[in-house]
């Protein structure tokens, strides 16, 4: 899913967020489902 549900991000920021999220989709979904959140590595 590449849709902002609510709010606004500038285009460049949105591209970075999407790039980062595509690196960790399973980990992010696991954290969402368990509601146990942890840090993920930043973009390089």
C-alpha positions, 0 to 999 in steps of 0.5 A, spaced: 500 500 500 502 506 498 497 511 500 497 516 505 491 515 509 491 522 513 495 528 513 501 530 508 508 529 506 512 533 501 514 529 495 521 527 496 519 525 503 514 521 501 519 517 496 524 516 502 518 513 506 516 508 501 523 506 499 524 505 507 518 501 507 519 497 501 525 494 505 522 492 511 514 490 509 514 483 513 517 486 519 513 492 519 507 488 518 509 483 524 510 489 528 503 492 527 500 485 528 503 484 535 503 491 537 510 490 539 514 496 536 522 496 535 527 500 531 528 499 524 535 501 520 535 507 517 536 508 509 543 508 507 
